[in-house]
C-alpha cells in the first residue's frame, strides 16, 4: 500500500510538471509549454535523532549527530513553486546513560521521496540573489538499527552504579572478579533480531513527511548554494528499537520517532531545456533569453544558424548577418553591400560586366549600329556609395574630382575613364560627377590629386560629398600646412592599363 502511494504521488507530480504538452502542429499552442530545465544539487549534512532514547534530555548535543548525504533534482513548475525528487543516505543514533537506563543505538537510513518548495516570489523582487523557501513532501525510507552490547572481545557490557562498565553484573556473587570495560562504539547487535522486548519481526520500512526551510544563495546564473534544514516526521516508533511497549527501564513514550537533517548543497540548473523541437519557442522572459543567446543577437542559440555574430550586427530570423546583395559577404564586412546583379567585385571595385560588353561592341563597331547619341548612361567602373556614406554620417570622406558633366557622360570621356581603376561616377540633379578615390583624410587625397595631375588630369581638385550628394571643394585652409614625402610613380611592368 505504501509503495502504491509513492508511485501515485510520482505520477501526479509528473503530470503537474508536464501538464502543458508540446503540440508539433501549431507553434502557438506551445507558447507556454514547459521546458524541462532541472536543477541538480548534491550536498552533505547532519542527522539529529529525536525519539525514545534521550527523550528526557533537554537537547541533543553535536555528539549525538551523524553525517548524511543528499541528492536533489528539482524543476520549476511556476515562478513561485518548484517540484522535485530527493534522496538521502546517512546514519542516525543516540546514547543514553543514567542510573537505571543505559541504552544506545545507531541506524543506517536510506530515503527517497518527492517534495514541493515555495520561494516567496509573490513578495520578493525579481532576479534576486538570495531566495528563501519553505518545503514539504513525502518519502519512503528504510532503516537498519543496531545497538552496542559487547566490546571487541565479546564481553557483554554491565553498567554499575558507580558509572563504570564491568564484565560481570554488579549483583553477581563473583562481582569482585569483574574487569572494567570500555565501550568500543561498534554497533554489532541487530536490535530486531535480538528481540529484547519481544516485538518479533517488525517492518524496518516506513513513510515519512519532511517539512523544512532554507535559503538559496545564487553564485551565478546557473549555480546556487543552498542551506536548509528538514524535520522528518516518521510513521514508525521502531527506529531506535524502543516504544511505549518496551519492557522495564527500556519503556518509551507513544510518539513516533523523528529526526532533523541540516544540510548545505551546491546546485546547478541545466542551461538548455529538454522537450523542445526546432521552431517551437518557449515563453521566455528577458533573463531566460539572455541565458540562451550567447552572442546576444536576439536569436536564441538552439535556432541560431550563425552563432558568434559580432555585437551590434543586424541579423535575420535565423541569426545570420544581413547580406543585402546576396553575394555571400555579410553587409558588415562587405565594402560594396549593394552590388547589382551583373557586377563582379575585384579588389574592392565593382565592375559592371554588361556595360563592358556594350562598350566593347561600340569600340569594335565599324557600322555605327552600336553607337550611342548624346550621352553615355552606363558606368563601367563605379565603386558603390550609399546615401549614408555620401552624407558624411560615417565621418568626413575626401575624393579627387576630375570632372562634372550636365546631361550625361560623353562617350570619349567614358572611354578615357577606363584607364583609372578607382574612378567613381554617379548622377544627381542632372549632373554626372566624376571623382577618384575615397579617403578618410586630406593627405591621402592630396597624394592622389598629384598623381592624377602627373597623368594629365590638371584640373583635379579635392572635394567632400554633401548630404544632398553634391560635392564641395576642400578649402585652402584645410589644405594649408600639409606636408608628406613625395611618392615615386612608375609605370606598371607587364600589366595592361
Legacy VTK file of the C-alpha trace (Angstrom):
# vtk DataFile Version 3.0
C-alpha trace
ASCII
DATASET POLYDATA
POINTS 497 float
0.000 0.000 0.000
2.837 2.391 0.827
4.663 1.635 -2.425
1.454 2.219 -4.357
1.053 5.599 -2.637
4.591 6.651 -3.572
4.067 5.606 -7.195
0.812 7.554 -7.390
2.497 10.655 -5.978
5.338 10.446 -8.522
2.836 10.090 -11.361
0.831 13.048 -10.041
3.929 15.241 -9.803
4.990 14.251 -13.326
1.586 15.180 -14.700
1.736 18.518 -12.912
5.212 19.328 -14.226
4.402 18.338 -17.801
0.678 19.106 -17.975
1.288 21.517 -20.861
2.463 19.182 -23.624
4.125 20.218 -26.840
1.997 20.220 -29.980
4.083 19.851 -33.117
1.385 21.102 -35.492
0.777 24.555 -34.067
3.697 26.549 -32.551
1.239 28.959 -30.930
-0.051 26.152 -28.747
3.489 25.630 -27.483
3.944 29.243 -26.416
3.505 28.417 -22.740
4.706 24.823 -22.898
7.001 23.794 -20.048
10.670 23.274 -20.911
12.311 20.746 -18.591
15.378 22.507 -17.130
16.115 20.626 -13.907
18.286 21.862 -11.100
20.622 19.187 -9.712
22.114 19.543 -6.257
24.422 17.444 -4.124
25.309 18.150 -0.538
26.091 16.926 2.949
24.594 17.479 6.355
23.983 16.160 9.859
21.168 13.916 11.140
19.959 14.535 14.682
17.586 11.983 16.182
14.556 12.680 18.374
12.932 9.582 19.829
12.531 7.418 22.908
16.244 7.383 23.659
17.347 10.726 25.147
13.680 11.841 25.279
14.190 13.203 28.790
17.243 15.215 27.842
16.707 18.910 27.179
18.612 18.816 23.894
20.697 16.570 21.723
24.326 17.581 21.580
26.522 17.503 18.498
27.988 14.178 19.695
24.607 12.553 19.002
24.535 13.739 15.374
25.553 11.628 12.392
26.752 12.549 8.897
24.447 12.270 5.875
24.480 12.978 2.148
21.695 14.253 -0.088
20.888 14.445 -3.802
18.148 16.754 -5.101
16.614 17.139 -8.556
14.034 19.900 -8.927
12.090 21.580 -11.707
10.381 24.959 -11.777
6.628 24.413 -12.149
5.642 28.073 -11.773
7.723 31.163 -10.923
6.925 30.575 -7.236
6.716 26.778 -6.999
9.289 24.024 -7.611
8.714 20.287 -7.602
11.418 17.741 -7.146
12.859 14.413 -6.114
15.301 13.855 -3.256
17.449 11.033 -1.956
19.144 10.910 1.462
21.645 8.484 2.888
23.207 8.548 6.330
23.030 7.463 9.933
21.015 8.426 12.993
21.865 7.440 16.527
21.628 8.252 20.210
23.174 7.213 23.538
21.553 7.427 26.939
23.447 6.765 30.182
21.736 7.119 33.541
21.454 5.236 36.833
18.820 2.768 35.662
18.807 3.282 31.885
21.822 2.545 29.692
20.820 2.102 26.073
22.186 3.123 22.719
21.560 2.594 19.030
22.711 3.579 15.565
20.697 3.110 12.383
21.551 3.269 8.674
18.947 5.400 6.916
18.062 5.440 3.205
15.163 7.551 1.991
13.773 8.838 -1.291
10.743 10.948 -1.988
9.190 13.955 -3.673
8.700 17.483 -2.450
7.430 20.924 -3.426
9.038 24.248 -2.499
7.580 27.748 -2.300
10.068 30.615 -2.820
8.011 33.695 -1.780
8.094 35.034 -5.341
4.852 36.932 -4.634
6.636 39.127 -2.111
10.259 39.376 -3.270
11.851 41.247 -6.159
12.701 39.505 -9.394
16.285 38.468 -10.216
17.121 38.140 -6.522
20.457 36.778 -5.340
19.082 35.439 -2.047
15.935 33.337 -2.167
14.320 31.870 0.971
11.955 28.943 0.637
9.779 26.505 2.553
9.336 22.907 1.527
7.169 19.872 2.266
6.937 16.386 0.838
6.503 12.687 1.312
9.111 9.949 1.285
9.705 6.286 1.817
12.613 5.239 3.997
14.333 2.115 5.236
16.357 1.725 8.398
18.617 -0.899 9.895
19.083 -0.343 13.635
21.788 -1.873 15.774
22.998 -1.465 19.363
26.396 -1.748 21.066
26.138 -4.519 23.713
29.605 -6.129 23.506
33.171 -4.912 23.383
35.704 -6.057 20.788
36.471 -9.182 22.903
32.780 -10.126 23.022
32.410 -9.123 26.676
28.839 -8.058 27.488
28.534 -4.574 28.984
27.339 -4.439 32.611
26.672 -0.907 33.803
27.450 -0.437 37.525
26.003 2.212 39.793
29.401 3.850 40.172
29.306 4.752 36.467
31.743 2.108 35.288
31.222 -0.685 32.817
32.261 -4.147 34.031
32.423 -7.668 32.638
30.212 -9.112 35.430
26.893 -7.872 36.799
27.185 -5.751 39.954
24.785 -8.036 41.863
26.583 -11.244 40.911
28.366 -13.240 43.724
31.529 -13.103 41.630
31.301 -9.344 41.085
34.675 -8.904 42.759
36.267 -10.607 39.776
34.726 -8.169 37.297
37.037 -6.435 34.883
36.455 -2.856 33.818
35.471 -2.443 30.184
35.440 0.418 27.734
32.771 0.807 25.094
34.142 0.404 21.582
31.116 2.154 19.991
30.821 -0.603 17.440
27.128 -1.294 16.932
27.292 -5.003 16.326
23.913 -6.298 17.547
20.827 -6.124 15.325
18.030 -4.785 17.541
15.196 -6.526 15.692
16.979 -9.890 15.702
17.939 -9.647 19.384
14.199 -9.205 20.212
14.915 -7.605 23.586
11.285 -6.501 24.038
9.571 -9.459 22.340
8.411 -7.345 19.383
9.132 -10.054 16.865
9.816 -9.331 13.174
8.580 -5.736 12.812
9.000 -3.859 9.476
12.079 -1.694 9.025
10.342 0.427 6.367
8.042 3.383 6.815
6.657 6.602 5.339
7.969 9.987 6.432
6.811 13.552 5.879
9.662 16.094 5.576
8.944 19.775 6.226
11.634 22.412 6.182
13.016 25.841 5.470
16.092 27.063 3.660
17.705 29.702 1.505
19.257 29.674 -1.963
22.316 31.880 -2.494
22.862 32.413 -6.226
26.580 32.477 -7.046
25.893 32.997 -10.770
23.049 32.311 -13.129
23.322 28.502 -13.180
24.910 27.868 -9.764
23.427 28.321 -6.313
24.497 27.468 -2.787
21.656 26.040 -0.660
21.426 25.969 3.124
18.450 24.316 4.802
17.022 22.066 7.464
14.223 19.499 7.261
12.309 17.812 10.056
11.351 14.271 9.040
8.168 13.108 10.773
8.097 9.326 10.543
5.173 6.911 10.841
7.125 4.397 12.938
8.384 4.175 16.518
10.868 1.374 15.854
13.862 3.339 14.531
15.625 3.251 17.922
14.081 -0.125 18.871
12.241 1.438 21.829
8.447 2.017 22.089
5.846 2.544 24.782
5.534 -1.267 24.880
9.188 -1.905 25.697
9.990 -3.809 28.891
11.114 -2.313 32.195
13.533 0.613 32.073
13.537 0.413 28.296
9.944 1.637 28.093
9.439 4.709 25.881
6.581 7.052 25.006
3.753 6.773 22.471
5.133 9.288 19.975
6.734 8.226 16.695
10.423 8.767 16.087
11.626 11.782 14.105
14.906 13.289 13.084
16.311 16.573 11.809
18.565 16.874 8.773
20.522 20.129 8.403
22.494 20.441 5.179
24.407 22.514 2.669
24.459 21.709 -1.055
25.708 23.065 -4.366
23.054 23.226 -7.093
23.417 23.529 -10.854
20.480 24.425 -13.099
20.858 22.976 -16.585
21.162 25.839 -19.067
19.451 24.238 -22.064
15.994 22.758 -21.747
14.753 19.356 -22.845
11.494 18.784 -24.658
11.793 21.487 -27.324
11.699 20.965 -31.078
13.075 23.191 -33.846
10.639 26.009 -34.431
8.983 25.664 -31.022
9.882 28.570 -28.781
9.084 28.535 -25.054
7.637 31.629 -23.446
10.854 33.165 -22.107
11.378 36.243 -20.027
14.287 38.631 -20.620
16.675 36.781 -18.335
15.919 33.406 -19.908
16.507 34.906 -23.359
19.982 36.058 -22.351
20.740 32.637 -20.919
20.006 31.003 -24.267
21.614 33.645 -26.530
25.390 33.666 -26.182
26.119 36.148 -28.997
23.295 38.454 -27.827
21.874 38.899 -31.325
18.284 38.334 -30.173
18.028 34.837 -31.673
18.198 32.027 -29.095
21.004 29.558 -29.583
19.063 26.414 -30.438
17.709 28.056 -33.645
20.684 30.364 -34.317
22.362 29.118 -37.515
25.192 31.676 -37.258
26.346 31.724 -33.643
29.128 34.088 -32.645
27.784 37.094 -34.581
29.701 40.263 -33.527
27.868 42.561 -31.145
25.603 45.124 -32.794
25.433 43.418 -36.203
21.922 43.215 -37.637
20.760 39.612 -38.198
17.840 37.840 -39.859
15.382 35.412 -38.234
17.950 32.601 -38.432
20.553 34.658 -36.555
22.754 35.253 -39.628
24.153 38.715 -40.534
22.169 40.603 -43.179
23.514 40.226 -46.745
21.534 42.722 -48.832
23.035 41.936 -52.239
23.199 38.168 -51.587
26.829 37.954 -52.688
27.840 35.728 -49.786
29.540 38.571 -47.865
27.505 39.980 -44.933
26.868 43.718 -45.023
29.061 44.486 -42.004
32.077 43.032 -43.907
31.017 43.998 -47.430
32.692 47.113 -48.875
30.020 47.093 -51.582
26.819 45.960 -49.834
24.538 46.890 -52.756
26.338 45.206 -55.677
23.969 44.892 -58.671
23.227 41.591 -60.367
25.517 41.982 -63.395
28.505 43.189 -61.385
31.558 41.410 -60.069
33.872 42.652 -57.345
37.636 42.770 -57.956
39.954 44.390 -55.406
37.028 46.220 -53.816
35.980 47.591 -57.233
32.510 46.922 -58.592
32.839 46.063 -62.288
29.684 46.024 -64.420
30.380 43.214 -66.923
27.316 44.018 -69.007
28.483 47.595 -69.504
31.949 46.426 -70.553
30.411 44.151 -73.172
28.298 47.015 -74.571
31.242 49.409 -74.694
33.381 46.779 -76.350
30.731 46.434 -79.085
30.776 50.206 -79.634
34.574 50.242 -79.821
34.650 47.310 -82.214
31.703 48.549 -84.316
32.572 49.795 -87.807
28.974 50.267 -88.961
27.825 52.657 -86.238
24.908 50.405 -85.266
26.097 50.252 -81.631
26.724 53.979 -81.324
25.033 55.980 -78.578
23.940 59.504 -79.291
24.350 62.401 -76.897
25.382 60.709 -73.652
26.696 57.535 -72.136
24.451 56.279 -69.352
26.350 53.172 -68.295
29.205 53.280 -65.844
31.883 50.653 -66.243
33.956 51.239 -63.119
31.894 52.559 -60.195
32.502 51.986 -56.548
29.108 51.952 -54.804
28.423 54.797 -52.378
25.298 54.649 -50.229
23.428 57.795 -49.239
24.800 57.340 -45.733
28.416 57.406 -46.926
27.928 60.359 -49.249
26.125 62.248 -46.493
29.198 62.071 -44.300
27.469 60.334 -41.384
30.410 57.955 -41.120
32.898 60.808 -40.825
34.388 63.141 -43.454
35.362 61.479 -46.729
37.623 63.048 -49.359
37.744 62.445 -53.100
39.543 63.899 -56.075
37.145 65.445 -58.574
38.247 65.240 -62.201
35.086 66.434 -63.896
31.352 67.263 -63.945
29.019 66.970 -66.917
25.461 68.101 -67.467
23.148 65.808 -69.396
25.213 62.663 -69.253
28.741 61.422 -69.739
30.285 61.863 -73.222
31.478 58.662 -74.864
35.057 59.862 -75.343
35.298 60.805 -71.674
33.843 57.438 -70.634
36.464 55.658 -72.742
39.234 57.657 -71.088
37.945 56.695 -67.636
38.713 53.056 -68.375
42.365 53.790 -67.588
41.518 54.829 -63.987
40.864 51.809 -61.731
39.355 53.729 -58.754
37.044 56.107 -60.602
33.639 56.854 -59.092
30.650 58.196 -61.026
27.054 58.934 -60.126
24.253 61.224 -61.283
22.412 63.711 -59.141
20.144 66.533 -60.310
21.069 66.038 -63.970
24.792 66.362 -63.247
27.232 63.477 -63.658
30.027 63.684 -61.073
33.376 62.002 -61.720
35.701 61.500 -58.766
38.632 59.281 -57.986
39.325 57.501 -54.700
37.579 57.593 -51.338
39.829 58.698 -48.467
39.282 59.430 -44.808
41.993 62.116 -44.638
43.212 65.030 -46.754
46.883 63.980 -47.166
45.919 60.732 -48.923
43.529 62.622 -51.193
46.240 65.190 -51.932
48.675 62.443 -52.952
46.087 61.055 -55.345
45.459 64.545 -56.789
49.169 64.986 -57.542
49.306 61.549 -59.110
46.332 62.382 -61.367
47.967 65.650 -62.347
51.004 63.639 -63.481
48.663 61.512 -65.580
47.179 64.520 -67.375
44.207 65.497 -65.189
45.466 69.039 -64.468
42.084 70.298 -63.194
41.786 67.668 -60.458
40.669 69.075 -57.105
39.905 67.641 -53.651
36.205 67.564 -52.697
33.898 66.345 -49.946
30.387 64.913 -50.556
27.377 66.693 -49.020
24.195 65.193 -47.619
22.400 66.021 -50.892
25.053 64.052 -52.850
26.621 67.204 -54.312
30.312 67.996 -53.869
32.091 70.809 -52.035
35.658 71.725 -52.804
38.088 71.478 -49.872
39.194 74.939 -48.787
42.762 76.204 -48.811
42.568 76.443 -45.040
42.136 72.681 -44.779
44.995 72.074 -47.177
47.378 74.517 -45.508
50.276 73.004 -43.605
50.001 69.505 -45.077
53.350 68.000 -45.997
54.475 64.496 -46.921
57.246 62.731 -48.704
56.614 62.571 -52.448
55.906 59.153 -53.894
57.849 57.956 -56.920
55.387 56.878 -59.602
56.424 54.170 -62.057
54.561 52.663 -64.937
53.433 49.091 -64.172
55.532 46.396 -65.803
53.884 43.644 -67.840
50.415 44.947 -66.962
47.575 46.235 -69.102
46.434 49.765 -68.346
LINES 1 498
497 0 1 2 3 4 5 6 7 8 9 10 11 12 13 14 15 16 17 18 19 20 21 22 23 24 25 26 27 28 29 30 31 32 33 34 35 36 37 38 39 40 41 42 43 44 45 46 47 48 49 50 51 52 53 54 55 56 57 58 59 60 61 62 63 64 65 66 67 68 69 70 71 72 73 74 75 76 77 78 79 80 81 82 83 84 85 86 87 88 89 90 91 92 93 94 95 96 97 98 99 100 101 102 103 104 105 106 107 108 109 110 111 112 113 114 115 116 117 118 119 120 121 122 123 124 125 126 127 128 129 130 131 132 133 134 135 136 137 138 139 140 141 142 143 144 145 146 147 148 149 150 151 152 153 154 155 156 157 158 159 160 161 162 163 164 165 166 167 168 169 170 171 172 173 174 175 176 177 178 179 180 181 182 183 184 185 186 187 188 189 190 191 192 193 194 195 196 197 198 199 200 201 202 203 204 205 206 207 208 209 210 211 212 213 214 215 216 217 218 219 220 221 222 223 224 225 226 227 228 229 230 231 232 233 234 235 236 237 238 239 240 241 242 243 244 245 246 247 248 249 250 251 252 253 254 255 256 257 258 259 260 261 262 263 264 265 266 267 268 269 270 271 272 273 274 275 276 277 278 279 280 281 282 283 284 285 286 287 288 289 290 291 292 293 294 295 296 297 298 299 300 301 302 303 304 305 306 307 308 309 310 311 312 313 314 315 316 317 318 319 320 321 322 323 324 325 326 327 328 329 330 331 332 333 334 335 336 337 338 339 340 341 342 343 344 345 346 347 348 349 350 351 352 353 354 355 356 357 358 359 360 361 362 363 364 365 366 367 368 369 370 371 372 373 374 375 376 377 378 379 380 381 382 383 384 385 386 387 388 389 390 391 392 393 394 395 396 397 398 399 400 401 402 403 404 405 406 407 408 409 410 411 412 413 414 415 416 417 418 419 420 421 422 423 424 425 426 427 428 429 430 431 432 433 434 435 436 437 438 439 440 441 442 443 444 445 446 447 448 449 450 451 452 453 454 455 456 457 458 459 460 461 462 463 464 465 466 467 468 469 470 471 472 473 474 475 476 477 478 479 480 481 482 483 484 485 486 487 488 489 490 491 492 493 494 495 496
